[in-house]
């Protein structure tokens, strides 16, 4: 996963990817869960520009607090 800071209170997730061996095993979702955990601990928001991240955020209502 790659991200950049957008100011001091937001990060933009611009890419999420896993190697072939991890595809379909939930590794991408685990990375996003850790990003959400990080955002919550720092009191920041996430802007998911990566299509995968956006899709997961759209399907996971419990992440709405970090959007």
N, CA, C, O and CB atoms as a CASP TS submission, in Angstrom:
PFRMAT TS
TARGET T0000
AUTHOR 0000-0000-0000
METHOD Language model
MODEL 1
PARENT N/A
ATOM      1  N   UNK     1       0.841  -1.155   0.000  1.00  0.00           N
ATOM      2  CA  UNK     1       0.000   0.000   0.000  1.00  0.00           C
ATOM      3  C   UNK     1       0.894   1.229   0.000  1.00  0.00           C
ATOM      4  O   UNK     1       1.892   1.304   0.717  1.00  0.00           O
ATOM      5  CB  UNK     1      -0.961  -0.008   1.204  1.00  0.00           C
ATOM      6  N   UNK     2       0.502   2.189  -0.829  1.00  0.00           N
ATOM      7  CA  UNK     2       1.204   3.463  -0.799  1.00  0.00           C
ATOM      8  C   UNK     2       0.203   4.563  -0.467  1.00  0.00           C
ATOM      9  O   UNK     2      -0.965   4.516  -0.852  1.00  0.00           O
ATOM     10  CB  UNK     2       1.918   3.745  -2.155  1.00  0.00           C
ATOM     11  N   UNK     3       0.703   5.544   0.255  1.00  0.00           N
ATOM     12  CA  UNK     3      -0.131   6.674   0.630  1.00  0.00           C
ATOM     13  C   UNK     3       0.738   7.915   0.721  1.00  0.00           C
ATOM     14  O   UNK     3       1.961   7.834   0.835  1.00  0.00           O
ATOM     15  CB  UNK     3      -0.863   6.410   1.969  1.00  0.00           C
ATOM     16  N   UNK     4       0.084   9.060   0.668  1.00  0.00           N
ATOM     17  CA  UNK     4       0.767  10.334   0.852  1.00  0.00           C
ATOM     18  C   UNK     4      -0.047  11.159   1.844  1.00  0.00           C
ATOM     19  O   UNK     4      -1.263  11.008   1.955  1.00  0.00           O
ATOM     20  CB  UNK     4       0.948  11.094  -0.513  1.00  0.00           C
ATOM     21  N   UNK     5       0.642  12.015   2.545  1.00  0.00           N
ATOM     22  CA  UNK     5      -0.052  12.921   3.466  1.00  0.00           C
ATOM     23  C   UNK     5      -0.679  14.049   2.667  1.00  0.00           C
ATOM     24  O   UNK     5      -0.087  14.559   1.716  1.00  0.00           O
ATOM     25  CB  UNK     5       0.918  13.484   4.546  1.00  0.00           C
ATOM     26  N   UNK     6      -1.878  14.429   3.065  1.00  0.00           N
ATOM     27  CA  UNK     6      -2.574  15.580   2.493  1.00  0.00           C
ATOM     28  C   UNK     6      -2.801  16.540   3.656  1.00  0.00           C
ATOM     29  O   UNK     6      -3.833  16.498   4.327  1.00  0.00           O
ATOM     30  CB  UNK     6      -3.947  15.168   1.778  1.00  0.00           C
ATOM     31  N   UNK     7      -1.831  17.391   3.875  1.00  0.00           N
ATOM     32  CA  UNK     7      -1.871  18.242   5.056  1.00  0.00           C
ATOM     33  C   UNK     7      -1.421  17.447   6.267  1.00  0.00           C
ATOM     34  O   UNK     7      -0.646  16.497   6.154  1.00  0.00           O
ATOM     35  CB  UNK     7      -3.286  18.816   5.277  1.00  0.00           C
ATOM     36  N   UNK     8      -1.917  17.850   7.426  1.00  0.00           N
ATOM     37  CA  UNK     8      -1.498  17.181   8.666  1.00  0.00           C
ATOM     38  C   UNK     8      -2.551  16.249   9.238  1.00  0.00           C
ATOM     39  O   UNK     8      -2.305  15.547  10.218  1.00  0.00           O
ATOM     40  CB  UNK     8      -1.140  18.205   9.700  1.00  0.00           C
ATOM     41  N   UNK     9      -3.736  16.246   8.616  1.00  0.00           N
ATOM     42  CA  UNK     9      -4.820  15.463   9.211  1.00  0.00           C
ATOM     43  C   UNK     9      -5.490  14.474   8.261  1.00  0.00           C
ATOM     44  O   UNK     9      -6.566  13.957   8.560  1.00  0.00           O
ATOM     45  CB  UNK     9      -5.850  16.384   9.742  1.00  0.00           C
ATOM     46  N   UNK    10      -4.852  14.208   7.112  1.00  0.00           N
ATOM     47  CA  UNK    10      -5.421  13.262   6.150  1.00  0.00           C
ATOM     48  C   UNK    10      -4.304  12.526   5.417  1.00  0.00           C
ATOM     49  O   UNK    10      -3.218  13.062   5.199  1.00  0.00           O
ATOM     50  CB  UNK    10      -6.338  13.992   5.140  1.00  0.00           C
ATOM     51  N   UNK    11      -4.600  11.292   5.046  1.00  0.00           N
ATOM     52  CA  UNK    11      -3.721  10.572   4.129  1.00  0.00           C
ATOM     53  C   UNK    11      -4.549  10.141   2.927  1.00  0.00           C
ATOM     54  O   UNK    11      -5.751   9.896   3.028  1.00  0.00           O
ATOM     55  CB  UNK    11      -3.049   9.338   4.827  1.00  0.00           C
ATOM     56  N   UNK    12      -3.880  10.058   1.801  1.00  0.00           N
ATOM     57  CA  UNK    12      -4.498   9.585   0.573  1.00  0.00           C
ATOM     58  C   UNK    12      -3.890   8.222   0.258  1.00  0.00           C
ATOM     59  O   UNK    12      -2.684   8.108   0.042  1.00  0.00           O
ATOM     60  CB  UNK    12      -4.288  10.601  -0.613  1.00  0.00           C
ATOM     61  N   UNK    13      -4.729   7.192   0.234  1.00  0.00           N
ATOM     62  CA  UNK    13      -4.264   5.870  -0.189  1.00  0.00           C
ATOM     63  C   UNK    13      -4.395   5.844  -1.705  1.00  0.00           C
ATOM     64  O   UNK    13      -5.499   5.917  -2.246  1.00  0.00           O
ATOM     65  CB  UNK    13      -5.091   4.690   0.499  1.00  0.00           C
ATOM     66  N   UNK    14      -3.249   5.739  -2.388  1.00  0.00           N
ATOM     67  CA  UNK    14      -3.283   5.797  -3.849  1.00  0.00           C
ATOM     68  C   UNK    14      -2.994   4.459  -4.532  1.00  0.00           C
ATOM     69  O   UNK    14      -3.148   4.336  -5.747  1.00  0.00           O
ATOM     70  CB  UNK    14      -2.297   6.813  -4.327  1.00  0.00           C
ATOM     71  N   UNK    15      -2.580   3.466  -3.761  1.00  0.00           N
ATOM     72  CA  UNK    15      -2.338   2.146  -4.364  1.00  0.00           C
ATOM     73  C   UNK    15      -2.346   1.084  -3.274  1.00  0.00           C
ATOM     74  O   UNK    15      -1.783   1.275  -2.195  1.00  0.00           O
ATOM     75  CB  UNK    15      -0.985   2.122  -5.141  1.00  0.00           C
ATOM     76  N   UNK    16      -2.983  -0.021  -3.568  1.00  0.00           N
ATOM     77  CA  UNK    16      -2.946  -1.197  -2.701  1.00  0.00           C
ATOM     78  C   UNK    16      -2.715  -2.400  -3.603  1.00  0.00           C
ATOM     79  O   UNK    16      -3.453  -2.619  -4.564  1.00  0.00           O
ATOM     80  CB  UNK    16      -4.276  -1.352  -1.853  1.00  0.00           C
ATOM     81  N   UNK    17      -1.706  -3.160  -3.293  1.00  0.00           N
ATOM     82  CA  UNK    17      -1.412  -4.328  -4.113  1.00  0.00           C
ATOM     83  C   UNK    17      -0.750  -5.413  -3.288  1.00  0.00           C
ATOM     84  O   UNK    17      -0.081  -5.139  -2.292  1.00  0.00           O
ATOM     85  CB  UNK    17      -0.524  -3.948  -5.289  1.00  0.00           C
ATOM     86  N   UNK    18      -0.946  -6.640  -3.716  1.00  0.00           N
ATOM     87  CA  UNK    18      -0.307  -7.781  -3.061  1.00  0.00           C
ATOM     88  C   UNK    18       0.306  -8.670  -4.130  1.00  0.00           C
ATOM     89  O   UNK    18      -0.112  -8.642  -5.287  1.00  0.00           O
ATOM     90  CB  UNK    18      -1.325  -8.580  -2.189  1.00  0.00           C
ATOM     91  N   UNK    19       1.281  -9.444  -3.745  1.00  0.00           N
ATOM     92  CA  UNK    19       1.917 -10.380  -4.661  1.00  0.00           C
ATOM     93  C   UNK    19       0.973 -11.518  -5.019  1.00  0.00           C
ATOM     94  O   UNK    19      -0.040 -11.743  -4.356  1.00  0.00           O
ATOM     95  CB  UNK    19       3.201 -10.932  -4.052  1.00  0.00           C
ATOM     96  N   UNK    20       1.326 -12.220  -6.069  1.00  0.00           N
ATOM     97  CA  UNK    20       0.486 -13.323  -6.568  1.00  0.00           C
ATOM     98  C   UNK    20       0.153 -14.339  -5.483  1.00  0.00           C
ATOM     99  O   UNK    20      -0.974 -14.829  -5.412  1.00  0.00           O
ATOM    100  CB  UNK    20       1.182 -14.029  -7.720  1.00  0.00           C
ATOM    101  N   UNK    21       1.115 -14.649  -4.651  1.00  0.00           N
ATOM    102  CA  UNK    21       0.905 -15.684  -3.629  1.00  0.00           C
ATOM    103  C   UNK    21      -0.157 -15.285  -2.604  1.00  0.00           C
ATOM    104  O   UNK    21      -0.770 -16.149  -1.977  1.00  0.00           O
ATOM    105  CB  UNK    21       2.217 -15.980  -2.914  1.00  0.00           C
ATOM    106  N   UNK    22      -0.377 -13.971  -2.430  1.00  0.00           N
ATOM    107  CA  UNK    22      -1.347 -13.499  -1.445  1.00  0.00           C
ATOM    108  C   UNK    22      -2.694 -13.094  -2.033  1.00  0.00           C
ATOM    109  O   UNK    22      -3.636 -12.817  -1.291  1.00  0.00           O
ATOM    110  CB  UNK    22      -0.776 -12.345  -0.709  1.00  0.00           C
ATOM    111  N   UNK    23      -2.788 -13.058  -3.335  1.00  0.00           N
ATOM    112  CA  UNK    23      -4.051 -12.646  -3.960  1.00  0.00           C
ATOM    113  C   UNK    23      -5.188 -13.574  -3.559  1.00  0.00           C
ATOM    114  O   UNK    23      -5.043 -14.796  -3.530  1.00  0.00           O
ATOM    115  CB  UNK    23      -3.912 -12.619  -5.488  1.00  0.00           C
ATOM    116  N   UNK    24      -6.319 -12.957  -3.252  1.00  0.00           N
ATOM    117  CA  UNK    24      -7.507 -13.712  -2.884  1.00  0.00           C
ATOM    118  C   UNK    24      -7.512 -14.246  -1.466  1.00  0.00           C
ATOM    119  O   UNK    24      -8.406 -15.006  -1.096  1.00  0.00           O
ATOM    120  CB  UNK    24      -7.670 -14.834  -3.809  1.00  0.00           C
ATOM    121  N   UNK    25      -6.528 -13.862  -0.664  1.00  0.00           N
ATOM    122  CA  UNK    25      -6.430 -14.368   0.708  1.00  0.00           C
ATOM    123  C   UNK    25      -6.730 -13.307   1.756  1.00  0.00           C
ATOM    124  O   UNK    25      -6.529 -13.532   2.949  1.00  0.00           O
ATOM    125  CB  UNK    25      -5.055 -14.930   0.949  1.00  0.00           C
ATOM    126  N   UNK    26      -7.213 -12.145   1.309  1.00  0.00           N
ATOM    127  CA  UNK    26      -7.585 -11.099   2.259  1.00  0.00           C
ATOM    128  C   UNK    26      -6.457 -10.199   2.708  1.00  0.00           C
ATOM    129  O   UNK    26      -6.646  -9.393   3.619  1.00  0.00           O
ATOM    130  CB  UNK    26      -8.180 -11.713   3.439  1.00  0.00           C
ATOM    131  N   UNK    27      -5.285 -10.309   2.096  1.00  0.00           N
ATOM    132  CA  UNK    27      -4.138  -9.499   2.520  1.00  0.00           C
ATOM    133  C   UNK    27      -4.392  -8.006   2.293  1.00  0.00           C
ATOM    134  O   UNK    27      -4.016  -7.180   3.125  1.00  0.00           O
ATOM    135  CB  UNK    27      -2.873  -9.936   1.766  1.00  0.00           C
ATOM    136  N   UNK    28      -5.022  -7.663   1.182  1.00  0.00           N
ATOM    137  CA  UNK    28      -5.324  -6.260   0.909  1.00  0.00           C
ATOM    138  C   UNK    28      -6.265  -5.685   1.950  1.00  0.00           C
ATOM    139  O   UNK    28      -6.075  -4.557   2.406  1.00  0.00           O
ATOM    140  CB  UNK    28      -5.928  -6.105  -0.477  1.00  0.00           C
ATOM    141  N   UNK    29      -7.275  -6.448   2.328  1.00  0.00           N
ATOM    142  CA  UNK    29      -8.212  -5.994   3.350  1.00  0.00           C
ATOM    143  C   UNK    29      -7.529  -5.845   4.704  1.00  0.00           C
ATOM    144  O   UNK    29      -7.862  -4.945   5.475  1.00  0.00           O
ATOM    145  CB  UNK    29      -9.382  -6.963   3.461  1.00  0.00           C
ATOM    146  N   UNK    30      -6.574  -6.724   4.993  1.00  0.00           N
ATOM    147  CA  UNK    30      -5.821  -6.604   6.247  1.00  0.00           C
ATOM    148  C   UNK    30      -4.982  -5.332   6.263  1.00  0.00           C
ATOM    149  O   UNK    30      -4.879  -4.662   7.290  1.00  0.00           O
ATOM    150  CB  UNK    30      -4.919  -7.830   6.452  1.00  0.00           C
ATOM    151  N   UNK    31      -4.381  -5.001   5.120  1.00  0.00           N
ATOM    152  CA  UNK    31      -3.613  -3.749   5.053  1.00  0.00           C
ATOM    153  C   UNK    31      -4.520  -2.548   5.284  1.00  0.00           C
ATOM    154  O   UNK    31      -4.150  -1.615   5.997  1.00  0.00           O
ATOM    155  CB  UNK    31      -2.903  -3.620   3.691  1.00  0.00           C
ATOM    156  N   UNK    32      -5.696  -2.568   4.687  1.00  0.00           N
ATOM    157  CA  UNK    32      -6.628  -1.463   4.882  1.00  0.00           C
ATOM    158  C   UNK    32      -7.096  -1.384   6.330  1.00  0.00           C
ATOM    159  O   UNK    32      -7.258  -0.288   6.868  1.00  0.00           O
ATOM    160  CB  UNK    32      -7.827  -1.612   3.951  1.00  0.00           C
ATOM    161  N   UNK    33      -7.312  -2.514   6.958  1.00  0.00           N
ATOM    162  CA  UNK    33      -7.708  -2.521   8.370  1.00  0.00           C
ATOM    163  C   UNK    33      -6.625  -1.874   9.230  1.00  0.00           C
ATOM    164  O   UNK    33      -6.930  -1.139  10.169  1.00  0.00           O
ATOM    165  CB  UNK    33      -7.982  -3.964   8.853  1.00  0.00           C
ATOM    166  N   UNK    34      -5.371  -2.146   8.910  1.00  0.00           N
ATOM    167  CA  UNK    34      -4.268  -1.522   9.647  1.00  0.00           C
ATOM    168  C   UNK    34      -4.195  -0.018   9.377  1.00  0.00           C
ATOM    169  O   UNK    34      -3.879   0.758  10.278  1.00  0.00           O
ATOM    170  CB  UNK    34      -2.937  -2.186   9.272  1.00  0.00           C
ATOM    171  N   UNK    35      -4.483   0.390   8.153  1.00  0.00           N
ATOM    172  CA  UNK    35      -4.510   1.826   7.832  1.00  0.00           C
ATOM    173  C   UNK    35      -5.615   2.518   8.624  1.00  0.00           C
ATOM    174  O   UNK    35      -5.422   3.627   9.122  1.00  0.00           O
ATOM    175  CB  UNK    35      -4.721   2.047   6.308  1.00  0.00           C
ATOM    176  N   UNK    36      -6.762   1.874   8.741  1.00  0.00           N
ATOM    177  CA  UNK    36      -7.865   2.434   9.527  1.00  0.00           C
ATOM    178  C   UNK    36      -7.465   2.525  11.001  1.00  0.00           C
ATOM    179  O   UNK    36      -7.738   3.525  11.665  1.00  0.00           O
ATOM    180  CB  UNK    36      -9.146   1.573   9.366  1.00  0.00           C
ATOM    181  N   UNK    37      -6.829   1.493  11.495  1.00  0.00           N
ATOM    182  CA  UNK    37      -6.360   1.486  12.887  1.00  0.00           C
ATOM    183  C   UNK    37      -5.376   2.639  13.120  1.00  0.00           C
ATOM    184  O   UNK    37      -5.450   3.333  14.133  1.00  0.00           O
ATOM    185  CB  UNK    37      -5.690   0.124  13.232  1.00  0.00           C
ATOM    186  N   UNK    38      -4.464   2.831  12.177  1.00  0.00           N
ATOM    187  CA  UNK    38      -3.497   3.932  12.258  1.00  0.00           C
ATOM    188  C   UNK    38      -4.220   5.272  12.262  1.00  0.00           C
ATOM    189  O   UNK    38      -3.930   6.136  13.090  1.00  0.00           O
ATOM    190  CB  UNK    38      -2.496   3.869  11.082  1.00  0.00           C
ATOM    191  N   UNK    39      -5.168   5.448  11.330  1.00  0.00           N
ATOM    192  CA  UNK    39      -5.904   6.714  11.228  1.00  0.00           C
ATOM    193  C   UNK    39      -6.647   7.011  12.528  1.00  0.00           C
ATOM    194  O   UNK    39      -6.628   8.141  13.016  1.00  0.00           O
ATOM    195  CB  UNK    39      -6.897   6.670  10.048  1.00  0.00           C
ATOM    196  N   UNK    40      -7.282   6.018  13.070  1.00  0.00           N
ATOM    197  CA  UNK    40      -8.011   6.215  14.323  1.00  0.00           C
ATOM    198  C   UNK    40      -7.080   6.594  15.466  1.00  0.00           C
ATOM    199  O   UNK    40      -7.407   7.459  16.278  1.00  0.00           O
ATOM    200  CB  UNK    40      -8.782   4.957  14.685  1.00  0.00           C
ATOM    201  N   UNK    41      -5.921   5.947  15.530  1.00  0.00           N
ATOM    202  CA  UNK    41      -4.981   6.229  16.617  1.00  0.00           C
ATOM    203  C   UNK    41      -4.399   7.639  16.523  1.00  0.00           C
ATOM    204  O   UNK    41      -4.034   8.233  17.538  1.00  0.00           O
ATOM    205  CB  UNK    41      -3.851   5.207  16.607  1.00  0.00           C
ATOM    206  N   UNK    42      -4.316   8.170  15.303  1.00  0.00           N
ATOM    207  CA  UNK    42      -3.756   9.507  15.091  1.00  0.00           C
ATOM    208  C   UNK    42      -4.832  10.583  14.967  1.00  0.00           C
ATOM    209  O   UNK    42      -4.519  11.773  14.918  1.00  0.00           O
ATOM    210  CB  UNK    42      -2.893   9.510  13.849  1.00  0.00           C
ATOM    211  N   UNK    43      -6.095  10.169  14.916  1.00  0.00           N
ATOM    212  CA  UNK    43      -7.187  11.122  14.765  1.00  0.00           C
ATOM    213  C   UNK    43      -7.200  11.794  13.398  1.00  0.00           C
ATOM    214  O   UNK    43      -7.512  12.979  13.282  1.00  0.00           O
ATOM    215  CB  UNK    43      -7.100  12.167  15.838  1.00  0.00           C
ATOM    216  N   UNK    44      -6.856  11.021  12.357  1.00  0.00           N
ATOM    217  CA  UNK    44      -6.803  11.571  11.000  1.00  0.00           C
ATOM    218  C   UNK    44      -7.842  10.887  10.116  1.00  0.00           C
ATOM    219  O   UNK    44      -8.477   9.913  10.520  1.00  0.00           O
ATOM    220  CB  UNK    44      -5.387  11.404  10.395  1.00  0.00           C
ATOM    221  N   UNK    45      -8.000  11.409   8.916  1.00  0.00           N
ATOM    222  CA  UNK    45      -8.952  10.862   7.949  1.00  0.00           C
ATOM    223  C   UNK    45      -8.196  10.230   6.790  1.00  0.00           C
ATOM    224  O   UNK    45      -7.018  10.511   6.571  1.00  0.00           O
ATOM    225  CB  UNK    45      -9.915  11.962   7.435  1.00  0.00           C
ATOM    226  N   UNK    46      -8.900   9.364   6.046  1.00  0.00           N
ATOM    227  CA  UNK    46      -8.330   8.682   4.883  1.00  0.00           C
ATOM    228  C   UNK    46      -9.143   9.057   3.651  1.00  0.00           C
ATOM    229  O   UNK    46     -10.373   9.067   3.677  1.00  0.00           O
ATOM    230  CB  UNK    46      -8.311   7.131   5.086  1.00  0.00           C
ATOM    231  N   UNK    47      -8.433   9.363   2.579  1.00  0.00           N
ATOM    232  CA  UNK    47      -9.046   9.578   1.276  1.00  0.00           C
ATOM    233  C   UNK    47      -8.627   8.394   0.407  1.00  0.00           C
ATOM    234  O   UNK    47      -7.468   8.316   0.000  1.00  0.00           O
ATOM    235  CB  UNK    47      -8.611  10.970   0.636  1.00  0.00           C
ATOM    236  N   UNK    48      -9.548   7.469   0.113  1.00  0.00           N
ATOM    237  CA  UNK    48      -9.185   6.269  -0.658  1.00  0.00           C
ATOM    238  C   UNK    48      -9.310   6.500  -2.173  1.00  0.00           C
ATOM    239  O   UNK    48     -10.386   6.321  -2.744  1.00  0.00           O
ATOM    240  CB  UNK    48     -10.075   5.084  -0.237  1.00  0.00           C
ATOM    241  N   UNK    49      -8.224   6.893  -2.806  1.00  0.00           N
ATOM    242  CA  UNK    49      -8.240   7.080  -4.256  1.00  0.00           C
ATOM    243  C   UNK    49      -7.973   5.780  -5.004  1.00  0.00           C
ATOM    244  O   UNK    49      -8.380   5.636  -6.157  1.00  0.00           O
ATOM    245  CB  UNK    49      -7.212   8.122  -4.659  1.00  0.00           C
ATOM    246  N   UNK    50      -7.311   4.853  -4.377  1.00  0.00           N
ATOM    247  CA  UNK    50      -7.067   3.531  -4.964  1.00  0.00           C
ATOM    248  C   UNK    50      -8.419   2.840  -5.167  1.00  0.00           C
ATOM    249  O   UNK    50      -9.223   2.786  -4.236  1.00  0.00           O
ATOM    250  CB  UNK    50      -6.116   2.662  -4.048  1.00  0.00           C
ATOM    251  N   UNK    51      -8.681   2.314  -6.361  1.00  0.00           N
ATOM    252  CA  UNK    51      -9.973   1.655  -6.605  1.00  0.00           C
ATOM    253  C   UNK    51     -10.285   0.507  -5.639  1.00  0.00           C
ATOM    254  O   UNK    51     -11.429   0.348  -5.211  1.00  0.00           O
ATOM    255  CB  UNK    51     -10.002   1.131  -8.010  1.00  0.00           C
ATOM    256  N   UNK    52      -9.282  -0.282  -5.302  1.00  0.00           N
ATOM    257  CA  UNK    52      -9.504  -1.376  -4.352  1.00  0.00           C
ATOM    258  C   UNK    52      -9.885  -0.822  -2.984  1.00  0.00           C
ATOM    259  O   UNK    52     -10.866  -1.259  -2.381  1.00  0.00           O
ATOM    260  CB  UNK    52      -8.245  -2.263  -4.237  1.00  0.00           C
ATOM    261  N   UNK    53      -9.102   0.144  -2.495  1.00  0.00           N
ATOM    262  CA  UNK    53      -9.380   0.734  -1.183  1.00  0.00           C
ATOM    263  C   UNK    53     -10.766   1.372  -1.174  1.00  0.00           C
ATOM    264  O   UNK    53     -11.517   1.202  -0.213  1.00  0.00           O
ATOM    265  CB  UNK    53      -8.304   1.782  -0.816  1.00  0.00           C
ATOM    266  N   UNK    54     -11.110   2.095  -2.221  1.00  0.00           N
ATOM    267  CA  UNK    54     -12.427   2.738  -2.307  1.00  0.00           C
ATOM    268  C   UNK    54     -13.533   1.692  -2.230  1.00  0.00           C
ATOM    269  O   UNK    54     -14.532   1.884  -1.537  1.00  0.00           O
ATOM    270  CB  UNK    54     -12.554   3.554  -3.615  1.00  0.00           C
ATOM    271  N   UNK    55     -13.350   0.582  -2.947  1.00  0.00           N
ATOM    272  CA  UNK    55     -14.336  -0.489  -2.939  1.00  0.00           C
ATOM    273  C   UNK    55     -14.525  -1.068  -1.543  1.00  0.00           C
ATOM    274  O   UNK    55     -15.655  -1.295  -1.110  1.00  0.00           O
ATOM    275  CB  UNK    55     -13.925  -1.587  -3.904  1.00  0.00           C
ATOM    276  N   UNK    56     -13.431  -1.305  -0.844  1.00  0.00           N
ATOM    277  CA  UNK    56     -13.516  -1.862   0.504  1.00  0.00           C
ATOM    278  C   UNK    56     -14.188  -0.858   1.444  1.00  0.00           C
ATOM    279  O   UNK    56     -15.035  -1.242   2.251  1.00  0.00           O
ATOM    280  CB  UNK    56     -12.108  -2.240   1.028  1.00  0.00           C
ATOM    281  N   UNK    57     -13.820   0.415   1.349  1.00  0.00           N
ATOM    282  CA  UNK    57     -14.439   1.427   2.197  1.00  0.00           C
ATOM    283  C   UNK    57     -15.934   1.523   1.916  1.00  0.00           C
ATOM    284  O   UNK    57     -16.728   1.678   2.844  1.00  0.00           O
ATOM    285  CB  UNK    57     -13.770   2.789   1.983  1.00  0.00           C
ATOM    286  N   UNK    58     -16.322   1.436   0.664  1.00  0.00           N
ATOM    287  CA  UNK    58     -17.744   1.497   0.293  1.00  0.00           C
ATOM    288  C   UNK    58     -18.538   0.330   0.867  1.00  0.00           C
ATOM    289  O   UNK    58     -19.732   0.463   1.137  1.00  0.00           O
ATOM    290  CB  UNK    58     -17.890   1.516  -1.223  1.00  0.00           C
ATOM    291  N   UNK    59     -17.884  -0.809   1.054  1.00  0.00           N
ATOM    292  CA  UNK    59     -18.565  -2.014   1.534  1.00  0.00           C
ATOM    293  C   UNK    59     -18.416  -2.237   3.045  1.00  0.00           C
ATOM    294  O   UNK    59     -18.936  -3.212   3.587  1.00  0.00           O
ATOM    295  CB  UNK    59     -18.034  -3.221   0.797  1.00  0.00           C
ATOM    296  N   UNK    60     -17.709  -1.336   3.714  1.00  0.00           N
ATOM    297  CA  UNK    60     -17.412  -1.534   5.132  1.00  0.00           C
ATOM    298  C   UNK    60     -17.887  -0.322   5.932  1.00  0.00           C
ATOM    299  O   UNK    60     -17.111   0.602   6.174  1.00  0.00           O
ATOM    300  CB  UNK    60     -15.893  -1.771   5.350  1.00  0.00           C
ATOM    301  N   UNK    61     -19.147  -0.320   6.339  1.00  0.00           N
ATOM    302  CA  UNK    61     -19.691   0.853   7.025  1.00  0.00           C
ATOM    303  C   UNK    61     -18.989   1.206   8.338  1.00  0.00           C
ATOM    304  O   UNK    61     -19.042   2.354   8.777  1.00  0.00           O
ATOM    305  CB  UNK    61     -21.136   0.632   7.297  1.00  0.00           C
ATOM    306  N   UNK    62     -18.342   0.240   8.957  1.00  0.00           N
ATOM    307  CA  UNK    62     -17.661   0.555  10.230  1.00  0.00           C
ATOM    308  C   UNK    62     -16.397   1.398  10.023  1.00  0.00           C
ATOM    309  O   UNK    62     -15.785   1.834  10.997  1.00  0.00           O
ATOM    310  CB  UNK    62     -17.294  -0.743  10.963  1.00  0.00           C
ATOM    311  N   UNK    63     -16.005   1.630   8.782  1.00  0.00           N
ATOM    312  CA  UNK    63     -14.852   2.489   8.501  1.00  0.00           C
ATOM    313  C   UNK    63     -15.256   3.938   8.224  1.00  0.00           C
ATOM    314  O   UNK    63     -14.388   4.775   7.976  1.00  0.00           O
ATOM    315  CB  UNK    63     -14.077   1.941   7.315  1.00  0.00           C
ATOM    316  N   UNK    64     -16.539   4.249   8.261  1.00  0.00           N
ATOM    317  CA  UNK    64     -17.003   5.581   7.869  1.00  0.00           C
ATOM    318  C   UNK    64     -16.389   6.696   8.722  1.00  0.00           C
ATOM    319  O   UNK    64     -16.244   7.826   8.254  1.00  0.00           O
ATOM    320  CB  UNK    64     -18.515   5.644   7.963  1.00  0.00           C
ATOM    321  N   UNK    65     -16.032   6.386   9.959  1.00  0.00           N
ATOM    322  CA  UNK    65     -15.492   7.425  10.840  1.00  0.00           C
ATOM    323  C   UNK    65     -14.140   7.964  10.385  1.00  0.00           C
ATOM    324  O   UNK    65     -13.744   9.052  10.804  1.00  0.00           O
ATOM    325  CB  UNK    65     -15.364   6.886  12.235  1.00  0.00           C
ATOM    326  N   UNK    66     -13.429   7.230   9.541  1.00  0.00           N
ATOM    327  CA  UNK    66     -12.118   7.730   9.095  1.00  0.00           C
ATOM    328  C   UNK    66     -12.171   8.335   7.690  1.00  0.00           C
ATOM    329  O   UNK    66     -11.145   8.762   7.161  1.00  0.00           O
ATOM    330  CB  UNK    66     -11.093   6.599   9.123  1.00  0.00           C
ATOM    331  N   UNK    67     -13.351   8.371   7.091  1.00  0.00           N
ATOM    332  CA  UNK    67     -13.480   8.975   5.768  1.00  0.00           C
ATOM    333  C   UNK    67     -13.677  10.472   5.858  1.00  0.00           C
ATOM    334  O   UNK    67     -13.804  11.141   4.833  1.00  0.00           O
ATOM    335  CB  UNK    67     -14.634   8.350   5.011  1.00  0.00           C
TER
END
